[in-house]
Structure formats: structure tokens, C-alpha cells
Amino acid sequence: MTSTRQPIVTVAGHVDHGKTSLLDNIRKTAVYETEAGGITQKISFTKVPIADIKKRCPLIEKSNIKLDFPGFLFIDTPGHAAFSHLRKRGGSLADLAILVMDINEGIMPQTAEVIELLRLNKTPFIIALNKIDNISGWRKQSEELKENIDLQSTNTALQFQEKLLTIEGSLHHHGFNAKPFYEVTDFSSQLALVPCSAKTGEGINELIMMLCGLSQKFLKENLKLGKTARGVILEIKKEKAMQYTEAILYDGILSSKDEIAVASFNEPVITKIRVLEEIQPISNKFKPVLEASAANGIRMQLIESSGLLPGMPFTIFKNNLEEIKEEFKKEMGEKIKTDEEGIIIKADSLGSLEALITLLKQEKINIVSAGIGMINKKDIISAQTNLKNNPVDAIILGFNVKEDEEAETMDKGKIKILKHEVIYKLIEELLKFQNEKRNEVKRDRMMDLATICQVKVLSNYVFRNSNPAVFGVAVEIGKIKPHLPLMNEEGIQIANIKGIQENQKQLDEATEGMEVAISLPGVNFERQLNETNYLFSDMSDSQFKKFKDNKDLLTAQEMQVLQKIAQIKRKKNPGWGV
């Protein structure tokens, strides 16, 4: 067994910017044609030995670069999981990252989110500027990237340069000094950009060279194999009544005879390994082994697998439970701190949860409860409690998770469940919803103090002429409720509404579009209202000013009625509401 492990490389970026195509291109020449179709299936990792890397990239031999590591382990999980699953104590599980960006689109919101996660995890990365072949007029004229760039027509070269400068500027705003790799003088302070095309293969050799060079120069100490096997659970899968635990072994050597301890939110799960398998080079197939050496993609059948959660760390158990507990405590740490009040969040793994918490805290969002797994009955009950305390927090965020069967059938009432597979989309929707909810709460409080309304008098429906007058009205704009003072078109106070009825049933309020009967004490309909077409809410000067100051909470129609009320009032009192 070698004393140096493979660097773990994760590939990430915005949806449709070509992550999978790029990875397929890096590993393609070593893949047998019969297996090529299977390689692009949804797999978690690909192991590429150094011999295949050298075969794929003749530049390594040509440049006489000495490589002291056995190959690369590429992590190829979909979307956000490329990062958020993959964390260990002290940061990211990945030693290096390739951030894939469409050169024609630049930094998209998801790219910015990935950059933020890379920065938080202190993961060194390079940027693959993919899709250069989509630049107008671009032609592949050389196998050597720099030469190929220099051979482009003047117009194409200008477009390329412009796109490059735009991306450099955007990255500068994120705090990075980015340069095309052929202009980088110091890789420890400058971020390398590698223009490439997953479609034509341009720049892929240069990208592999960069990965090899950075690994050799900066990661040598990190790649020394530790004495204790350590890993992170990626996924729990069921196949043909068998439960498999897929994981990344990131340090040490794991034997099929070992007993392992897996972290959980309670006591660690101690279990023996029934079957240990490792991923085959450039394949999505596993092979049973007696031992696996890091870094490796492994699959285990465990004797005890209940309570296992994706993202949880594991290590070898040697009757050292207290020591392991202490280690796991440090590893999971004080990360998941909740607030006394706030929203409820659920995610598909520990790493996902941490990534979500970190980005929510940046938006100053409080979290009252955070957990891993499907949204359940307990989460819904918590959100319903929030509905009474603070309706703005009556939200459950589900990051890459769904509701369980029981939760699906529950009456959710007015609580909101937001689910997404992309963090920035989830946070975007949350902020939008909370803003709307705050305005709704503010508006409801304002409307409790006073109400804007315009009602049409239905003079064909007079049920009682006086003591009190009972007649029909159509609520055209706003709403009416008992005790609301009404005035006519001349600004003359009529009365406060005593009651509202619909089909002989008493109502607490009547809203826009409803036709109801109202009763007005001390009013004689024939004498006072027979010639009246409309009634309006009668409000005080200060109430009017409050509405005017919060006009962004009113509908366009409510604003029109407010202006009408002001015009009516000012006929009698020109300084009213000014």
C-alpha cells in the first residue's frame, strides 16, 4: 500500500454550465467503449489512476513533470451536494475543486454560492471557463490551447478577451485576483482560469496539467496517509432488499474486519462491516475487497445501519468510545446552534445543513429548529406554533428533501413549506415570502385600526327603513366590518355599521366582491340614503396619514379610494390630511 493517497477533487458550478461533460472528457480516453454509456450515469465518485491521467494528458510526460501520488478521486454528485455533503473537520473533504463556469454567461447566482462555500471551507480551486466553442466564430485550429487562442480571428479574439476581462472583474468583486493560467505567476495568491470546451476537448489537457501541478506543489503534506481510517457517509441506498452505505474514505486504510463508529446526533452507531467494496478505476462498478486505502469511494453493507445519516463522519472503533465521542463532538462541533425563535429547516445531510445554516446566518435569518431527513409531523407542529407567535417564521425550508407520508396528509393551515435543490433559490424564495408576509402582517395591523372601503348602495334591497336601517350593499373596494364608520359622497357622517349579514348569517367582515346586508342604527334610509350611490369609510386625519405613509402596502384600487376620501374631506376642510 502506498503511503500517499489520491487528491480528492470535486467538480461544481451553475446548472447547465457543463460539469458532467467536463468530467466525462477528463476521464474519457481511459473508458472502454462498452462502458462509456454507463460512465455518465449518476454516480458519486470516479477513481482515475495516474497511468490513465498520463495517457489522457501527454503534456505531463512531455513537460517531464514528476507526480508522487497514485491518481485522483473525482467527486461527481449532482448539484449542491458536490460541496455540502463533503465536509470534514477543518473544512472541505475535497483537497481541490474545479469550478465550472460558462465563459459566455459568467458568474451566475449558483456560481456565487459555490464560491462562497469554497471560501468558507478554505478549498483551493481552479476555474474551468467552459464552452469557448460557443464564442462567435471560434475554430479549433491547434491541440495546444494558448496557440489555438492566438490563431482566432481578430473579432473572435476580441470577444474572448472581453468575456475574460468581465469574469476577472466579477471575481475581483468576490476578493480574488484571477488570471488566465498562462499569465499566473504565483498560484498561492492568484486564481487560475482555464478556458476550455468539454465538447471539443480544447483546454482539457491544460486543466489536467493544472490539477497535477497544484496537487504536486501544494498538497504533498496533505496527501500523506494517516494511521486511522476516517471517512464520511455519502448516501444510504437500497438495492434488491439490500441496504448499502456509500462513503468516501478520505484517510487511512479500512479493513473488512474492522468495526466502525459512525457519528449521529445522539450516541455514535457502532457496527461491524458485513461486506466492504471499493469503486473500480474509471467505472461505476464496485468490487469486494479485504481492505481499502484512502482516498477511495467505498460501499459497505453494515450489520447495524439504522440511525445512519448522510454527511456523518465515521472512524475505526477500538473500544475507545469516549475518545471517539470527543472527536465527533469536535468534528460536528458547535456548528448547529439554534435560536430561541425562527424558521424550521431540514436538509438531506449534515454538510448540506451546515451550508444552509451558514448562508441563512449571512442573511440574518433566525433558525429555531434544524435537522436532517424528511419534513415530518413534528416540523409542521413547530411551524404552526410559530404561526401564533410570529407568522413571518411559520415556514419550513426543505433543502433537497420532501415531506414524509404522514406530513403530506396533514392539514398545513397557513404555514408555508418551501423546497428546493439549490440553496440560493431556496433563500431567494424565503426572503421574498418573508417580505410579503411582513407587509401582510403590517397591513392587517393597519387595517385593524382603520379600513379603506367603497361600497355601492343597492337601493332595490331595502329590508328595513329605520331603527336600524337594513339594506343591501356591494363591497367594491376594500372591506367592511362591524363598528366601521361610514360617510356619503358629500362627506356627511352616516353611522357606524352595527351588523353584517349574508343569507341571514352574521359576518365578522365582508370583503371585495361580496354583496351583503348591513344595519345602520339611527338612520332613515328613505330620508338619508335614497339618493346615495356610494358610501366610504370615514377616517380621521391621522388614520389617513398612516395609510398615505404606507401606500406601498395598498392596492392600486385602495389608493384610488383613499384619494377620493381625501377629495371628499377637503371640500369641507381644505387642510385635511395634508
C-alpha positions in Angstrom: 0.0 0.0 0.0 1.2 3.5 -0.9 1.9 6.0 1.9 0.4 8.8 -0.3 -3.2 9.0 -1.1 -5.1 10.4 -4.1 -6.2 14.0 -4.0 -10.0 14.3 -3.7 -11.3 16.7 -6.5 -14.8 18.0 -6.5 -16.5 19.5 -9.6 -19.1 22.2 -9.1 -20.8 25.1 -10.8 -24.1 26.5 -12.1 -26.7 24.2 -13.6 -26.1 23.6 -17.3 -22.5 25.0 -17.3 -21.2 21.6 -18.2 -19.9 19.9 -15.0 -20.6 16.3 -16.1 -19.5 16.8 -19.7 -16.2 18.2 -18.4 -15.6 15.3 -16.1 -16.6 12.8 -18.9 -14.0 14.4 -21.1 -11.2 14.2 -18.4 -11.7 10.5 -18.0 -12.9 9.6 -21.5 -9.8 8.1 -23.2 -9.4 5.5 -20.4 -13.0 4.3 -20.7 -13.8 1.3 -22.7 -16.4 2.0 -25.4 -18.7 -0.6 -23.9 -18.6 1.2 -20.6 -18.8 4.8 -21.9 -22.6 4.9 -21.7 -22.5 3.9 -18.0 -19.9 6.3 -17.0 -22.2 9.3 -17.3 -24.8 7.7 -15.0 -25.5 9.3 -11.7 -22.5 8.0 -9.7 -20.9 9.5 -6.6 -17.2 9.2 -7.5 -14.7 8.2 -10.1 -11.2 6.9 -9.4 -8.7 7.8 -12.1 -5.2 6.2 -11.7 -2.2 8.3 -12.5 -1.3 6.0 -15.5 -4.7 6.9 -17.1 -4.2 10.6 -16.3 -0.8 10.5 -18.1 -2.4 8.6 -21.0 -5.1 11.2 -21.2 -2.7 14.1 -20.9 0.6 13.7 -22.9 1.7 17.1 -21.7 2.7 15.6 -18.3 5.3 13.3 -19.9 6.3 16.0 -22.4 6.9 18.5 -19.6 8.7 15.9 -17.6 6.6 16.6 -14.5 7.2 14.1 -11.6 4.0 13.0 -9.9 4.2 11.4 -6.4 0.5 10.5 -5.9 -1.5 7.5 -7.2 -4.2 9.3 -9.1 -7.3 11.4 -8.5 -10.7 10.6 -6.8 -13.2 12.8 -8.5 -16.4 13.5 -6.6 -19.3 13.7 -9.0 -22.5 14.2 -7.0 -25.3 16.2 -8.5 -25.8 19.9 -7.8 -25.1 21.4 -4.4 -24.1 18.1 -2.9 -20.7 18.3 -4.5 -19.8 20.5 -1.6 -22.2 20.4 1.1 -22.1 16.7 1.7 -18.4 16.7 1.6 -17.0 18.3 4.7 -14.8 17.1 7.5 -13.2 18.7 10.5 -11.4 21.8 9.5 -13.2 22.4 6.2 -13.9 20.6 3.0 -13.4 16.9 2.3 -12.1 17.9 -1.2 -8.4 18.8 -1.5 -9.1 20.7 -4.7 -12.1 21.9 -6.6 -12.8 22.6 -10.3 -15.4 25.4 -10.6 -17.1 25.1 -14.0 -18.3 28.3 -15.5 -19.8 29.1 -18.9 -17.4 31.7 -20.3 -20.4 33.3 -22.1 -22.6 33.6 -19.0 -20.0 34.4 -16.3 -20.9 34.3 -12.6 -24.5 33.1 -12.0 -26.1 33.1 -8.6 -25.3 29.4 -8.1 -21.7 30.1 -9.1 -21.5 32.9 -6.5 -23.0 30.5 -3.8 -20.3 27.8 -4.7 -17.5 30.5 -4.5 -18.8 31.4 -1.0 -18.8 27.7 0.1 -15.3 27.3 -1.3 -14.1 30.3 0.6 -15.8 29.1 3.9 -14.2 25.7 3.5 -10.8 27.1 2.5 -10.8 24.8 -0.5 -8.2 25.7 -3.2 -9.8 25.8 -6.6 -9.3 26.5 -10.3 -11.9 27.8 -12.7 -12.7 25.9 -15.9 -14.1 28.5 -18.3 -16.2 26.1 -20.4 -17.9 26.5 -23.8 -15.3 28.6 -25.5 -16.5 26.9 -28.7 -19.8 28.9 -28.4 -18.0 32.2 -28.9 -19.0 33.5 -32.3 -16.5 32.5 -35.0 -14.4 30.2 -32.7 -12.5 27.5 -34.5 -10.3 24.7 -33.2 -7.0 25.1 -35.0 -4.5 23.6 -32.7 -4.3 20.9 -29.9 -2.4 23.4 -27.8 -4.8 25.8 -26.1 -2.6 29.0 -26.0 -1.7 28.6 -29.7 -5.4 28.0 -30.5 -6.4 31.2 -28.7 -3.7 33.1 -30.7 -4.9 31.7 -34.0 -8.5 33.0 -33.7 -9.8 35.8 -36.0 -9.5 39.4 -34.7 -13.2 39.7 -34.0 -13.4 36.3 -32.1 -10.2 37.2 -30.2 -11.7 40.5 -29.1 -14.9 38.7 -27.9 -12.8 36.2 -26.0 -10.7 38.9 -24.4 -13.9 40.9 -23.4 -15.6 37.8 -21.8 -12.3 37.0 -19.9 -12.0 40.6 -18.6 -15.6 40.6 -17.5 -15.2 37.4 -15.5 -11.9 38.7 -14.0 -13.7 41.8 -12.9 -16.6 39.8 -11.3 -14.1 37.6 -9.4 -12.3 40.7 -8.2 -15.5 41.8 -6.5 -15.5 38.4 -4.8 -12.0 39.1 -3.5 -10.0 37.0 -6.0 -7.1 38.0 -8.2 -7.9 35.9 -11.2 -5.8 35.4 -14.4 -5.7 33.0 -17.3 -3.4 30.2 -16.2 -0.7 31.1 -18.7 -0.4 34.6 -17.1 -0.3 33.3 -13.5 3.0 34.0 -11.7 2.1 32.9 -8.2 -0.5 30.1 -7.8 -0.7 30.7 -4.0 -2.1 34.3 -4.5 -3.7 34.2 -8.0 -6.7 32.2 -9.1 -6.1 30.3 -12.4 -8.7 30.5 -15.2 -8.5 27.7 -17.8 -10.5 28.4 -21.0 -11.8 25.1 -22.3 -14.5 23.2 -24.1 -15.9 19.9 -22.8 -17.4 19.4 -26.3 -14.2 19.8 -28.5 -11.7 18.8 -25.8 -9.8 22.2 -26.0 -8.1 23.1 -22.8 -8.8 19.8 -21.1 -5.1 18.7 -21.2 -4.2 22.1 -19.7 -6.8 21.7 -17.0 -5.4 18.2 -16.0 -1.9 19.7 -16.0 -3.1 22.4 -13.6 -4.7 19.8 -11.3 -1.5 17.7 -11.3 0.9 20.7 -10.8 -1.2 22.1 -7.9 -1.5 18.7 -6.3 2.2 18.1 -6.5 3.3 21.5 -5.4 0.7 22.4 -2.6 -0.9 19.2 -1.4 2.1 16.9 -0.7 1.8 17.2 3.1 -2.0 16.8 3.0 -1.7 13.6 0.9 0.3 11.6 3.5 -1.8 8.6 4.6 -2.8 8.7 8.2 -2.8 5.7 10.6 -6.5 5.8 11.3 -9.2 5.1 8.7 -11.6 8.1 8.5 -14.5 8.8 6.2 -17.8 10.5 5.5 -21.1 8.8 4.7 -22.4 10.0 1.3 -25.6 8.1 0.8 -27.7 5.2 2.1 -29.0 3.2 -0.8 -31.4 0.2 -1.1 -30.9 -2.3 -3.9 -32.8 -5.6 -4.1 -33.7 -5.6 -0.4 -30.1 -4.9 0.5 -29.1 -1.7 2.2 -25.7 -0.2 1.1 -23.9 2.7 2.6 -21.8 4.7 0.1 -19.0 6.7 1.6 -15.7 8.4 0.9 -12.7 7.0 2.8 -10.5 10.1 3.0 -7.7 8.9 5.3 -6.1 5.6 6.4 -6.7 2.0 5.5 -10.1 0.3 6.2 -10.3 -3.5 6.6 -13.4 -5.5 6.1 -12.8 -7.0 9.6 -12.8 -3.5 11.2 -15.6 -2.3 13.5 -16.5 1.3 12.8 -18.2 4.1 14.7 -20.5 6.5 12.8 -21.5 9.8 14.3 -25.1 10.7 14.9 -26.9 13.4 16.8 -27.1 11.1 19.8 -24.7 8.3 20.6 -22.3 7.0 17.9 -23.6 4.0 15.9 -21.1 1.1 16.4 -21.2 -1.6 13.7 -19.3 -4.4 12.0 -18.8 -4.4 8.3 -20.6 -7.3 6.6 -19.2 -6.6 3.1 -16.6 -3.9 2.0 -16.4 -2.9 -1.6 -14.4 -0.2 -3.5 -15.1 1.6 -6.7 -13.2 0.3 -9.7 -10.9 2.7 -11.7 -12.9 4.7 -14.3 -16.1 2.7 -13.7 -19.3 2.9 -11.8 -18.9 -0.7 -10.5 -17.8 -1.8 -7.1 -15.6 -4.9 -6.3 -15.5 -6.6 -2.9 -12.1 -6.1 -1.2 -10.5 -7.2 2.1 -9.2 -3.7 2.6 -9.5 -0.3 1.0 -6.9 2.5 1.1 -7.7 6.2 1.1 -8.7 8.2 -0.9 -11.4 5.9 -2.1 -15.1 5.6 -3.0 -16.4 2.7 -0.9 -19.6 0.8 -0.4 -20.4 -1.1 2.8 -23.1 -3.5 3.9 -23.2 -2.9 7.7 -24.6 -5.1 10.4 -26.2 -2.0 12.1 -27.4 0.8 9.8 -30.4 2.3 11.5 -29.9 5.9 12.5 -27.2 6.5 9.9 -27.4 9.9 8.2 -25.7 11.2 5.1 -22.8 13.6 5.8 -21.9 12.0 9.1 -18.2 11.1 9.8 -17.0 7.6 10.7 -13.8 6.1 12.0 -12.4 2.7 13.2 -13.7 1.6 16.7 -11.2 0.0 19.0 -13.1 0.1 22.3 -12.3 3.8 22.5 -15.8 5.2 22.7 -15.1 8.2 24.9 -12.2 9.3 22.6 -14.4 8.8 19.5 -17.3 10.8 21.1 -14.9 13.7 21.8 -13.5 13.5 18.2 -17.1 13.5 16.7 -18.1 16.4 19.0 -15.2 18.4 17.7 -16.0 17.4 14.1 -19.7 18.2 14.3 -18.9 20.8 16.8 -21.0 23.8 17.8 -22.0 24.2 14.2 -25.7 23.6 14.7 -26.7 26.3 17.0 -30.4 27.3 17.0 -32.1 30.4 18.2 -35.0 30.9 20.6 -37.3 31.7 17.7 -37.0 31.5 14.0 -37.8 29.2 11.0 -37.6 25.4 10.8 -35.0 23.9 8.3 -34.4 20.4 7.1 -31.7 19.1 4.7 -30.5 15.8 3.3 -27.2 15.6 5.1 -25.1 17.2 7.8 -22.9 19.1 5.3 -26.0 20.4 3.5 -27.5 21.5 6.8 -24.3 23.4 7.7 -24.1 25.1 4.3 -27.7 26.2 4.6 -27.2 27.5 8.2 -24.1 29.4 7.2 -25.8 31.1 4.2 -29.0 31.8 6.3 -27.0 33.4 9.1 -25.4 35.7 6.5 -29.0 36.9 5.7 -29.6 37.3 9.4 -32.3 34.7 9.4 -33.0 33.0 12.8 -33.4 29.2 13.0 -35.4 27.6 15.8 -35.0 24.0 14.6 -32.6 22.3 12.2 -32.5 18.7 11.3 -31.5 16.0 8.7 -34.1 14.0 6.8 -37.6 14.4 5.5 -40.1 17.0 6.7 -42.2 15.4 9.4 -45.2 15.9 11.7 -43.0 17.5 14.5 -41.7 20.1 12.0 -45.3 21.0 10.9 -46.4 21.3 14.6 -43.4 23.6 15.3 -44.3 25.8 12.3 -47.9 26.0 13.5 -46.7 27.2 16.9 -44.8 29.9 15.0 -48.0 31.0 13.3 -49.3 32.2 16.7 -46.1 33.7 17.9 -44.6 35.2 14.7 -46.4 34.5 11.3 -43.2 35.6 9.4 -41.4 32.5 10.9 -44.2 30.0 10.1 -42.0 28.4 7.4 -40.3 25.1 6.9 -37.3 25.2 4.5 -36.6 21.8 2.8 -33.2 21.6 1.2 -33.2 18.6 -1.2 -35.8 16.9 1.0 -39.6 16.1 0.7 -42.3 15.6 3.3 -42.8 12.1 4.7 -46.2 10.3 4.2 -47.7 11.5 7.5 -46.7 15.1 6.9 -48.0 15.0 3.3 -51.6 14.2 4.6 -51.6 16.7 7.4 -53.6 20.0 7.3 -50.8 22.6 6.9 -53.2 25.6 7.5 -51.4 28.8 6.8 -47.8 27.6 7.3 -45.5 27.7 4.3 -43.3 24.8 3.1 -40.5 25.9 0.7 -38.4 23.1 -1.0 -35.6 23.4 -3.5 -32.4 21.6 -4.6 -30.4 24.8 -4.9 -29.6 26.8 -1.8 -29.7 30.3 -3.4 -33.1 29.6 -4.9 -34.4 28.4 -1.5 -33.1 31.5 0.3 -34.4 33.8 -2.5 -37.9 32.3 -2.2 -37.6 32.5 1.7 -36.7 36.2 1.6 -39.4 37.0 -0.9 -42.0 35.2 1.2 -40.9 36.7 4.5 -41.0 40.2 2.9 -44.6 39.6 1.6 -45.6 38.2 5.0 -44.2 41.1 6.9 -46.1 43.5 4.6 -49.3 41.4 5.1 -48.9 41.5 8.9 -48.2 45.2 8.8 -51.2 45.8 6.5 -53.5 43.7 8.7 -52.4 45.7 11.8 -53.0 48.9 9.9 -56.4 47.8 8.7 -57.4 46.8 12.2 -57.0 50.4 13.2 -58.9 51.7 10.2 -60.3 50.3 7.0 -60.5 51.7 3.4 -63.7 50.8 1.6 -66.1 51.9 -1.1 -69.5 50.2 -1.1 -72.3 50.6 -3.6 -75.7 51.1 -2.1 -78.2 48.5 -3.5 -81.4 50.6 -3.2 -83.5 47.8 -4.6 -82.7 45.8 -1.5 -84.0 47.8 1.5 -85.1 45.3 4.2 -85.9 47.9 6.9 -86.2 51.6 6.5 -85.1 52.6 10.0 -84.3 51.7 13.7 -81.9 50.4 12.3 -81.9 50.8 8.5 -81.1 47.4 6.9 -80.3 47.3 3.2 -78.0 45.7 0.6 -74.6 46.9 -0.4 -71.9 45.6 -2.8 -68.4 45.8 -1.5 -66.5 47.2 -4.5 -63.1 48.0 -2.9 -61.6 47.1 0.4 -63.6 45.5 3.2 -66.2 46.4 5.8 -66.7 45.2 9.4 -68.9 46.0 12.4 -68.3 49.4 14.1 -66.8 50.8 10.9 -67.9 54.5 10.5 -69.3 55.3 7.0 -69.8 58.7 5.2 -71.6 59.6 2.0 -70.2 61.3 -1.2 -70.6 64.7 0.4 -68.5 63.8 3.4 -71.5 63.6 5.8 -71.1 61.1 8.6 -73.9 58.5 8.3 -73.4 55.9 11.1 -71.2 53.1 12.4 -72.0 49.6 11.0 -73.9 47.6 13.6 -74.0 44.3 11.8 -73.3 42.5 8.5 -75.4 39.6 7.2 -75.2 37.2 4.3 -78.1 34.7 3.8 -79.3 35.7 7.3 -75.9 34.7 8.8 -73.9 37.2 10.8 -70.4 38.0 9.5 -67.3 39.5 11.1 -66.4 41.2 7.8 -67.3 41.4 4.1 -64.6 41.7 1.5 -64.2 42.9 -2.1 -66.8 41.3 -4.5 -69.3 40.4 -1.7 -73.0 41.5 -1.7 -74.3 41.7 1.9 -76.9 43.4 4.1 -75.7 45.9 6.6 -77.6 47.5 9.5 -77.0 51.2 10.4 -78.5 52.4 13.7 -80.2 55.9 13.9 -80.6 56.0 10.1 -83.7 56.5 8.0 -82.9 55.0 4.6 -85.6 56.8 2.6 -84.7 60.3 4.0 -80.9 59.9 4.2 -79.7 57.3 1.6 -82.4 57.0 -1.1 -80.3 59.3 -3.5 -76.9 57.9 -2.4 -75.0 55.7 -4.8 -71.8 55.1 -2.7 -70.6 55.0 0.9 -67.0 55.3 2.0 -65.1 54.5 5.2 -65.0 57.7 7.3 -61.5 58.1 8.8 -59.6 60.6 10.9 -56.8 62.9 9.6 -54.1 60.8 11.4 -55.5 57.5 10.0 -55.4 58.9 6.5 -51.7 60.0 7.0 -50.8 56.5 8.2 -52.3 54.9 5.1 -50.5 57.6 2.9 -47.2 56.8 4.6 -47.6 53.1 3.9 -49.1 53.4 0.4 -46.7 50.6 -0.8 -48.9 48.2 1.2 -52.1 49.3 -0.6 -53.5 48.0 -3.9 -54.0 50.5 -6.8 -57.8 50.5 -6.2 -57.4 51.2 -2.5 -55.1 54.1 -3.3 -57.9 55.5 -5.7 -60.5 55.2 -2.9 -58.0 56.9 -0.4 -57.7 59.8 -2.9 -61.5 60.0 -3.3 -61.9 60.1 0.5 -59.3 62.9 0.7 -61.1 64.9 -2.0 -64.5 64.5 -0.2 -63.0 65.6 3.1 -61.1 68.6 1.6 -64.4 70.0 0.2 -65.3 70.8 3.8 -61.8 71.2 5.2 -59.1 72.2 2.7 -56.2 71.4 5.1 -57.4 67.8 5.9 -54.8 65.1 5.5 -52.2 67.5 4.2 
